[in-house]
Amino acid sequence: MTGDIVFRFLGKYGKITIPKKIRESIDLQRGDLLSFEKIDDDTILIRRESLCTCMSRTQIEEKKETLLDFLNGLSPEQKAAVLVHLSMQVAEQQGSIDVKV
């Protein structure tokens, strides 16, 4: 996929679909968190982010910490990412938005 250029038009409400070929090439899955960073006037960098790289799932399960303990251990940036991710999930479940990846 490297070097291939794919064009998409920006939709009426500012939506765009990430082409399947690109999603598959980097294994994007429904619910993945993406960040958008403006590089210059014509360039935006899109990254798949992880909510927490501080511990593995096994380490978290072994610690038996509460959700509040876990959240309090996150950086402000990680807390913001969690909030965005959970807000999107709630909105999608309530039918407020249509999230397609």
N, CA, C and O atoms as CSV, one atom per row, in Angstrom:
chain,resi,resn,atom,element,x,y,z
A,1,MET,N,N,0.815,-1.186,0.000
A,1,MET,CA,C,0.000,0.000,0.000
A,1,MET,C,C,0.862,1.255,0.000
A,1,MET,O,O,0.396,2.307,-0.438
A,2,THR,N,N,2.081,1.184,0.467
A,2,THR,CA,C,2.943,2.356,0.540
A,2,THR,C,C,3.126,2.968,-0.838
A,2,THR,O,O,3.412,2.275,-1.815
A,3,GLY,N,N,2.953,4.295,-0.895
A,3,GLY,CA,C,3.139,5.002,-2.154
A,3,GLY,C,C,1.878,5.133,-2.984
A,3,GLY,O,O,1.823,5.974,-3.881
A,4,ASP,N,N,0.855,4.320,-2.709
A,4,ASP,CA,C,-0.404,4.430,-3.445
A,4,ASP,C,C,-1.134,5.693,-3.012
A,4,ASP,O,O,-1.116,6.055,-1.836
A,5,ILE,N,N,-1.769,6.355,-3.953
A,5,ILE,CA,C,-2.562,7.542,-3.645
A,5,ILE,C,C,-4.015,7.224,-3.923
A,5,ILE,O,O,-4.358,6.722,-4.993
A,6,VAL,N,N,-4.870,7.520,-2.953
A,6,VAL,CA,C,-6.299,7.286,-3.085
A,6,VAL,C,C,-6.999,8.618,-2.831
A,6,VAL,O,O,-6.686,9.307,-1.860
A,7,PHE,N,N,-7.940,8.983,-3.692
A,7,PHE,CA,C,-8.655,10.241,-3.559
A,7,PHE,C,C,-10.067,9.998,-3.052
A,7,PHE,O,O,-10.708,9.018,-3.433
A,8,ARG,N,N,-10.554,10.887,-2.193
A,8,ARG,CA,C,-11.924,10.868,-1.715
A,8,ARG,C,C,-12.408,12.308,-1.612
A,8,ARG,O,O,-11.636,13.199,-1.259
A,9,PHE,N,N,-13.695,12.542,-1.920
A,9,PHE,CA,C,-14.288,13.860,-1.744
A,9,PHE,C,C,-14.805,13.984,-0.317
A,9,PHE,O,O,-15.334,13.025,0.246
A,10,LEU,N,N,-14.648,15.166,0.260
A,10,LEU,CA,C,-15.192,15.454,1.573
A,10,LEU,C,C,-16.698,15.603,1.442
A,10,LEU,O,O,-17.173,16.350,0.587
A,11,GLY,N,N,-17.449,14.908,2.270
A,11,GLY,CA,C,-18.907,14.898,2.184
A,11,GLY,C,C,-19.556,16.153,2.728
A,11,GLY,O,O,-18.893,17.054,3.241
A,12,LYS,N,N,-20.857,16.185,2.601
A,12,LYS,CA,C,-21.666,17.345,2.974
A,12,LYS,C,C,-21.429,17.795,4.411
A,12,LYS,O,O,-21.349,18.997,4.663
A,13,TYR,N,N,-21.319,16.896,5.334
A,13,TYR,CA,C,-21.151,17.239,6.743
A,13,TYR,C,C,-19.701,17.086,7.215
A,13,TYR,O,O,-19.451,16.913,8.408
A,14,GLY,N,N,-18.761,17.149,6.292
A,14,GLY,CA,C,-17.348,17.036,6.641
A,14,GLY,C,C,-16.893,15.618,6.873
A,14,GLY,O,O,-15.829,15.394,7.451
A,15,LYS,N,N,-17.685,14.647,6.429
A,15,LYS,CA,C,-17.331,13.239,6.620
A,15,LYS,C,C,-16.549,12.720,5.421
A,15,LYS,O,O,-16.685,13.201,4.296
A,16,ILE,N,N,-15.735,11.730,5.708
A,16,ILE,CA,C,-14.978,11.054,4.648
A,16,ILE,C,C,-14.810,9.589,5.069
A,16,ILE,O,O,-14.657,9.294,6.254
A,17,THR,N,N,-14.839,8.696,4.114
A,17,THR,CA,C,-14.628,7.281,4.393
A,17,THR,C,C,-13.177,6.937,4.087
A,17,THR,O,O,-12.671,7.243,3.008
A,18,ILE,N,N,-12.519,6.305,5.037
A,18,ILE,CA,C,-11.157,5.842,4.802
A,18,ILE,C,C,-11.267,4.606,3.919
A,18,ILE,O,O,-11.917,3.632,4.299
A,19,PRO,N,N,-10.641,4.634,2.745
A,19,PRO,CA,C,-10.781,3.511,1.814
A,19,PRO,C,C,-10.419,2.160,2.452
A,19,PRO,O,O,-9.488,2.052,3.250
A,20,LYS,N,N,-11.186,1.150,2.070
A,20,LYS,CA,C,-11.002,-0.192,2.617
A,20,LYS,C,C,-9.565,-0.677,2.446
A,20,LYS,O,O,-9.005,-1.292,3.353
A,21,LYS,N,N,-8.973,-0.405,1.296
A,21,LYS,CA,C,-7.606,-0.848,1.023
A,21,LYS,C,C,-6.630,-0.271,2.061
A,21,LYS,O,O,-5.708,-0.954,2.505
A,22,ILE,N,N,-6.845,0.976,2.433
A,22,ILE,CA,C,-5.984,1.608,3.440
A,22,ILE,C,C,-6.288,1.049,4.819
A,22,ILE,O,O,-5.368,0.729,5.572
A,23,ARG,N,N,-7.587,0.923,5.167
A,23,ARG,CA,C,-7.958,0.359,6.477
A,23,ARG,C,C,-7.344,-1.011,6.666
A,23,ARG,O,O,-6.806,-1.321,7.729
A,24,GLU,N,N,-7.427,-1.838,5.622
A,24,GLU,CA,C,-6.881,-3.201,5.715
A,24,GLU,C,C,-5.362,-3.189,5.803
A,24,GLU,O,O,-4.779,-4.010,6.511
A,25,SER,N,N,-4.717,-2.275,5.099
A,25,SER,CA,C,-3.251,-2.274,5.071
A,25,SER,C,C,-2.646,-1.925,6.426
A,25,SER,O,O,-1.520,-2.328,6.721
A,26,ILE,N,N,-3.388,-1.172,7.262
A,26,ILE,CA,C,-2.865,-0.848,8.597
A,26,ILE,C,C,-3.743,-1.447,9.697
A,26,ILE,O,O,-3.616,-1.089,10.868
A,27,ASP,N,N,-4.629,-2.358,9.310
A,27,ASP,CA,C,-5.482,-3.101,10.237
A,27,ASP,C,C,-6.319,-2.190,11.132
A,27,ASP,O,O,-6.411,-2.411,12.340
A,28,LEU,N,N,-6.937,-1.151,10.528
A,28,LEU,CA,C,-7.871,-0.308,11.273
A,28,LEU,C,C,-9.137,-1.104,11.537
A,28,LEU,O,O,-9.651,-1.781,10.647
A,29,GLN,N,N,-9.631,-1.023,12.748
A,29,GLN,CA,C,-10.839,-1.733,13.132
A,29,GLN,C,C,-11.871,-0.746,13.654
A,29,GLN,O,O,-11.522,0.343,14.109
A,30,ARG,N,N,-13.124,-1.121,13.589
A,30,ARG,CA,C,-14.209,-0.305,14.147
A,30,ARG,C,C,-13.879,-0.006,15.609
A,30,ARG,O,O,-13.505,-0.902,16.366
A,31,GLY,N,N,-14.022,1.250,15.991
A,31,GLY,CA,C,-13.747,1.649,17.359
A,31,GLY,C,C,-12.324,2.096,17.613
A,31,GLY,O,O,-12.023,2.585,18.702
A,32,ASP,N,N,-11.426,1.942,16.626
A,32,ASP,CA,C,-10.061,2.440,16.806
A,32,ASP,C,C,-10.093,3.951,16.975
A,32,ASP,O,O,-10.921,4.634,16.373
A,33,LEU,N,N,-9.196,4.463,17.791
A,33,LEU,CA,C,-9.087,5.888,18.043
A,33,LEU,C,C,-8.088,6.486,17.057
A,33,LEU,O,O,-6.958,6.010,16.945
A,34,LEU,N,N,-8.506,7.530,16.344
A,34,LEU,CA,C,-7.631,8.200,15.389
A,34,LEU,C,C,-7.377,9.625,15.862
A,34,LEU,O,O,-8.264,10.269,16.422
A,35,SER,N,N,-6.154,10.115,15.633
A,35,SER,CA,C,-5.851,11.512,15.918
A,35,SER,C,C,-5.528,12.206,14.599
A,35,SER,O,O,-5.052,11.584,13.650
A,36,PHE,N,N,-5.798,13.502,14.562
A,36,PHE,CA,C,-5.560,14.307,13.374
A,36,PHE,C,C,-4.663,15.462,13.777
A,36,PHE,O,O,-4.979,16.206,14.706
A,37,GLU,N,N,-3.532,15.616,13.073
A,37,GLU,CA,C,-2.576,16.673,13.396
A,37,GLU,C,C,-2.287,17.493,12.136
A,37,GLU,O,O,-1.894,16.953,11.102
A,38,LYS,N,N,-2.492,18.811,12.248
A,38,LYS,CA,C,-2.197,19.691,11.118
A,38,LYS,C,C,-0.691,19.888,11.041
A,38,LYS,O,O,-0.065,20.347,11.996
A,39,ILE,N,N,-0.119,19.539,9.903
A,39,ILE,CA,C,1.320,19.686,9.687
A,39,ILE,C,C,1.610,21.043,9.045
A,39,ILE,O,O,2.492,21.777,9.493
A,40,ASP,N,N,0.863,21.365,7.999
A,40,ASP,CA,C,0.941,22.677,7.352
A,40,ASP,C,C,-0.415,22.941,6.711
A,40,ASP,O,O,-1.359,22.188,6.946
A,41,ASP,N,N,-0.531,23.990,5.910
A,41,ASP,CA,C,-1.834,24.366,5.342
A,41,ASP,C,C,-2.455,23.290,4.453
A,41,ASP,O,O,-3.671,23.289,4.265
A,42,ASP,N,N,-1.665,22.384,3.907
A,42,ASP,CA,C,-2.183,21.366,3.000
A,42,ASP,C,C,-1.985,19.935,3.490
A,42,ASP,O,O,-2.308,18.991,2.769
A,43,THR,N,N,-1.462,19.759,4.697
A,43,THR,CA,C,-1.112,18.414,5.151
A,43,THR,C,C,-1.682,18.132,6.535
A,43,THR,O,O,-1.501,18.913,7.469
A,44,ILE,N,N,-2.372,17.004,6.649
A,44,ILE,CA,C,-2.888,16.528,7.929
A,44,ILE,C,C,-2.345,15.114,8.129
A,44,ILE,O,O,-2.424,14.279,7.228
A,45,LEU,N,N,-1.803,14.856,9.294
A,45,LEU,CA,C,-1.295,13.527,9.639
A,45,LEU,C,C,-2.361,12.822,10.476
A,45,LEU,O,O,-2.822,13.355,11.485
A,46,ILE,N,N,-2.744,11.623,10.050
A,46,ILE,CA,C,-3.740,10.830,10.773
A,46,ILE,C,C,-3.026,9.621,11.365
A,46,ILE,O,O,-2.313,8.902,10.665
A,47,ARG,N,N,-3.226,9.406,12.666
A,47,ARG,CA,C,-2.587,8.284,13.359
A,47,ARG,C,C,-3.630,7.453,14.096
A,47,ARG,O,O,-4.627,7.980,14.589
A,48,ARG,N,N,-3.388,6.163,14.162
A,48,ARG,CA,C,-4.163,5.323,15.079
A,48,ARG,C,C,-3.484,5.449,16.432
A,48,ARG,O,O,-2.266,5.305,16.537
A,49,GLU,N,N,-4.265,5.717,17.462
A,49,GLU,CA,C,-3.728,5.916,18.807
A,49,GLU,C,C,-4.155,4.764,19.698
A,49,GLU,O,O,-5.109,4.048,19.391
A,50,SER,N,N,-3.456,4.593,20.783
A,50,SER,CA,C,-3.910,3.636,21.783
A,50,SER,C,C,-4.258,4.427,23.028
A,50,SER,O,O,-3.631,5.444,23.326
A,51,LEU,N,N,-5.254,3.959,23.748
A,51,LEU,CA,C,-5.692,4.683,24.930
A,51,LEU,C,C,-4.681,4.591,26.054
A,51,LEU,O,O,-4.526,5.535,26.829
A,52,CYS,N,N,-4.001,3.480,26.151
A,52,CYS,CA,C,-3.032,3.335,27.230
A,52,CYS,C,C,-1.956,2.346,26.812
A,52,CYS,O,O,-2.249,1.209,26.440
A,53,THR,N,N,-0.727,2.786,26.878
A,53,THR,CA,C,0.391,1.881,26.612
A,53,THR,C,C,1.184,1.642,27.886
A,53,THR,O,O,2.265,1.052,27.869
A,54,CYS,N,N,0.613,2.122,29.009
A,54,CYS,CA,C,1.348,2.042,30.271
A,54,CYS,C,C,1.432,0.615,30.814
A,54,CYS,O,O,2.415,0.260,31.465
A,55,MET,N,N,0.412,-0.206,30.552
A,55,MET,CA,C,0.404,-1.577,31.052
A,55,MET,C,C,-0.316,-2.475,30.053
A,55,MET,O,O,-1.170,-2.018,29.293
A,56,SER,N,N,0.031,-3.730,30.064
A,56,SER,CA,C,-0.686,-4.685,29.230
A,56,SER,C,C,-2.008,-5.039,29.906
A,56,SER,O,O,-2.189,-4.789,31.098
A,57,ARG,N,N,-2.918,-5.614,29.149
A,57,ARG,CA,C,-4.208,-6.033,29.712
A,57,ARG,C,C,-4.003,-7.016,30.868
A,57,ARG,O,O,-4.719,-6.953,31.868
A,58,THR,N,N,-3.028,-7.924,30.736
A,58,THR,CA,C,-2.754,-8.904,31.789
A,58,THR,C,C,-2.294,-8.211,33.069
A,58,THR,O,O,-2.731,-8.568,34.164
A,59,GLN,N,N,-1.407,-7.215,32.930
A,59,GLN,CA,C,-0.934,-6.488,34.109
A,59,GLN,C,C,-2.088,-5.789,34.818
A,59,GLN,O,O,-2.151,-5.778,36.047
A,60,ILE,N,N,-2.995,-5.207,34.048
A,60,ILE,CA,C,-4.146,-4.523,34.638
A,60,ILE,C,C,-5.022,-5.521,35.380
A,60,ILE,O,O,-5.476,-5.246,36.490
A,61,GLU,N,N,-5.264,-6.690,34.764
A,61,GLU,CA,C,-6.104,-7.704,35.403
A,61,GLU,C,C,-5.454,-8.236,36.680
A,61,GLU,O,O,-6.138,-8.496,37.670
A,62,GLU,N,N,-4.126,-8.396,36.649
A,62,GLU,CA,C,-3.417,-8.912,37.827
A,62,GLU,C,C,-3.438,-7.913,38.974
A,62,GLU,O,O,-3.490,-8.311,40.137
A,63,LYS,N,N,-3.400,-6.628,38.666
A,63,LYS,CA,C,-3.399,-5.610,39.719
A,63,LYS,C,C,-4.748,-5.513,40.415
A,63,LYS,O,O,-4.829,-5.072,41.562
A,64,LYS,N,N,-5.800,-5.920,39.727
A,64,LYS,CA,C,-7.160,-5.845,40.257
A,64,LYS,C,C,-7.478,-4.435,40.752
A,64,LYS,O,O,-8.143,-4.262,41.773
A,65,GLU,N,N,-7.004,-3.447,40.029
A,65,GLU,CA,C,-7.298,-2.075,40.407
A,65,GLU,C,C,-8.685,-1.672,39.913
A,65,GLU,O,O,-9.221,-2.275,38.984
A,66,THR,N,N,-9.239,-0.683,40.521
A,66,THR,CA,C,-10.550,-0.210,40.099
A,66,THR,C,C,-10.396,0.637,38.836
A,66,THR,O,O,-9.299,1.081,38.499
A,67,LEU,N,N,-11.491,0.847,38.163
A,67,LEU,CA,C,-11.481,1.699,36.978
A,67,LEU,C,C,-11.008,3.102,37.339
A,67,LEU,O,O,-10.255,3.719,36.585
A,68,LEU,N,N,-11.444,3.601,38.482
A,68,LEU,CA,C,-11.031,4.931,38.916
A,68,LEU,C,C,-9.525,4.988,39.152
A,68,LEU,O,O,-8.879,5.969,38.782
A,69,ASP,N,N,-8.959,3.945,39.766
A,69,ASP,CA,C,-7.505,3.885,39.952
A,69,ASP,C,C,-6.795,3.937,38.607
A,69,ASP,O,O,-5.817,4.663,38.429
A,70,PHE,N,N,-7.306,3.157,37.670
A,70,PHE,CA,C,-6.707,3.119,36.337
A,70,PHE,C,C,-6.760,4.489,35.676
A,70,PHE,O,O,-5.755,4.969,35.152
A,71,LEU,N,N,-7.942,5.126,35.701
A,71,LEU,CA,C,-8.098,6.434,35.059
A,71,LEU,C,C,-7.226,7.490,35.725
A,71,LEU,O,O,-6.665,8.348,35.044
A,72,ASN,N,N,-7.109,7.437,37.036
A,72,ASN,CA,C,-6.263,8.405,37.742
A,72,ASN,C,C,-4.786,8.239,37.399
A,72,ASN,O,O,-4.004,9.171,37.582
A,73,GLY,N,N,-4.399,7.078,36.911
A,73,GLY,CA,C,-3.009,6.837,36.528
A,73,GLY,C,C,-2.664,7.295,35.121
A,73,GLY,O,O,-1.503,7.231,34.717
A,74,LEU,N,N,-3.655,7.756,34.373
A,74,LEU,CA,C,-3.417,8.198,32.995
A,74,LEU,C,C,-2.957,9.648,32.949
A,74,LEU,O,O,-3.252,10.442,33.842
A,75,SER,N,N,-2.234,9.972,31.897
A,75,SER,CA,C,-1.835,11.364,31.671
A,75,SER,C,C,-3.065,12.160,31.228
A,75,SER,O,O,-4.068,11.567,30.830
A,76,PRO,N,N,-3.004,13.481,31.290
A,76,PRO,CA,C,-4.139,14.289,30.814
A,76,PRO,C,C,-4.496,13.992,29.349
A,76,PRO,O,O,-5.673,13.983,28.988
A,77,GLU,N,N,-3.492,13.751,28.516
A,77,GLU,CA,C,-3.754,13.436,27.109
A,77,GLU,C,C,-4.473,12.103,26.971
A,77,GLU,O,O,-5.392,11.968,26.163
A,78,GLN,N,N,-4.055,11.116,27.762
A,78,GLN,CA,C,-4.707,9.807,27.718
A,78,GLN,C,C,-6.134,9.895,28.247
A,78,GLN,O,O,-7.031,9.247,27.708
A,79,LYS,N,N,-6.357,10.685,29.292
A,79,LYS,CA,C,-7.709,10.872,29.815
A,79,LYS,C,C,-8.612,11.503,28.756
A,79,LYS,O,O,-9.767,11.106,28.598
A,80,ALA,N,N,-8.077,12.489,28.031
A,80,ALA,CA,C,-8.861,13.129,26.966
A,80,ALA,C,C,-9.207,12.122,25.885
A,80,ALA,O,O,-10.328,12.122,25.376
A,81,ALA,N,N,-8.255,11.260,25.525
A,81,ALA,CA,C,-8.506,10.248,24.498
A,81,ALA,C,C,-9.572,9.265,24.948
A,81,ALA,O,O,-10.421,8.859,24.155
A,82,VAL,N,N,-9.529,8.875,26.233
A,82,VAL,CA,C,-10.543,7.969,26.776
A,82,VAL,C,C,-11.918,8.630,26.720
A,82,VAL,O,O,-12.900,7.997,26.333
A,83,LEU,N,N,-11.987,9.898,27.104
A,83,LEU,CA,C,-13.253,10.624,27.098
A,83,LEU,C,C,-13.844,10.695,25.692
A,83,LEU,O,O,-15.038,10.465,25.501
A,84,VAL,N,N,-13.008,11.013,24.719
A,84,VAL,CA,C,-13.480,11.079,23.333
A,84,VAL,C,C,-13.977,9.712,22.879
A,84,VAL,O,O,-15.054,9.600,22.294
A,85,HIS,N,N,-13.197,8.686,23.148
A,85,HIS,CA,C,-13.553,7.329,22.729
A,85,HIS,C,C,-14.880,6.892,23.352
A,85,HIS,O,O,-15.756,6.388,22.649
A,86,LEU,N,N,-15.032,7.078,24.647
A,86,LEU,CA,C,-16.260,6.666,25.323
A,86,LEU,C,C,-17.454,7.510,24.883
A,86,LEU,O,O,-18.561,6.990,24.742
A,87,SER,N,N,-17.240,8.796,24.669
A,87,SER,CA,C,-18.323,9.673,24.193
A,87,SER,C,C,-18.823,9.221,22.836
A,87,SER,O,O,-20.027,9.215,22.580
A,88,MET,N,N,-17.892,8.839,21.959
A,88,MET,CA,C,-18.271,8.362,20.625
A,88,MET,C,C,-19.072,7.069,20.742
A,88,MET,O,O,-20.060,6.887,20.031
A,89,GLN,N,N,-18.657,6.174,21.627
A,89,GLN,CA,C,-19.375,4.910,21.800
A,89,GLN,C,C,-20.794,5.147,22.316
A,89,GLN,O,O,-21.742,4.532,21.828
A,90,VAL,N,N,-20.943,6.032,23.297
A,90,VAL,CA,C,-22.263,6.320,23.849
A,90,VAL,C,C,-23.149,6.961,22.790
A,90,VAL,O,O,-24.310,6.581,22.639
A,91,ALA,N,N,-22.608,7.937,22.052
A,91,ALA,CA,C,-23.383,8.605,21.011
A,91,ALA,C,C,-23.816,7.615,19.934
A,91,ALA,O,O,-24.943,7.674,19.442
A,92,GLU,N,N,-22.925,6.717,19.576
A,92,GLU,CA,C,-23.253,5.718,18.555
A,92,GLU,C,C,-24.356,4.786,19.060
A,92,GLU,O,O,-25.281,4.460,18.316
A,93,GLN,N,N,-24.261,4.358,20.312
A,93,GLN,CA,C,-25.273,3.457,20.883
A,93,GLN,C,C,-26.641,4.130,20.982
A,93,GLN,O,O,-27.676,3.476,20.861
A,94,GLN,N,N,-26.630,5.446,21.202
A,94,GLN,CA,C,-27.889,6.181,21.318
A,94,GLN,C,C,-28.416,6.616,19.954
A,94,GLN,O,O,-29.488,7.213,19.860
A,95,GLY,N,N,-27.663,6.315,18.900
A,95,GLY,CA,C,-28.086,6.671,17.561
A,95,GLY,C,C,-27.874,8.123,17.215
A,95,GLY,O,O,-28.418,8.611,16.224
A,96,SER,N,N,-27.082,8.834,18.026
A,96,SER,CA,C,-26.830,10.240,17.786
A,96,SER,C,C,-25.900,10.471,16.610
A,96,SER,O,O,-26.001,11.483,15.916
A,97,ILE,N,N,-24.991,9.525,16.389
A,97,ILE,CA,C,-24.021,9.649,15.291
A,97,ILE,C,C,-23.896,8.309,14.609
A,97,ILE,O,O,-24.310,7.276,15.135
A,98,ASP,N,N,-23.317,8.348,13.428
A,98,ASP,CA,C,-23.067,7.122,12.670
A,98,ASP,C,C,-21.572,7.024,12.442
A,98,ASP,O,O,-21.031,7.740,11.599
A,99,VAL,N,N,-20.892,6.151,13.176
A,99,VAL,CA,C,-19.450,5.997,13.073
A,99,VAL,C,C,-19.162,4.827,12.146
A,99,VAL,O,O,-19.593,3.702,12.399
A,100,LYS,N,N,-18.432,5.097,11.075
A,100,LYS,CA,C,-18.043,4.042,10.139
A,100,LYS,C,C,-16.547,4.098,9.934
A,100,LYS,O,O,-16.000,5.159,9.632
A,101,VAL,N,N,-15.877,2.965,10.094
A,101,VAL,CA,C,-14.434,2.889,9.878
A,101,VAL,C,C,-14.183,1.864,8.813
A,101,VAL,O,O,-13.032,1.618,8.452
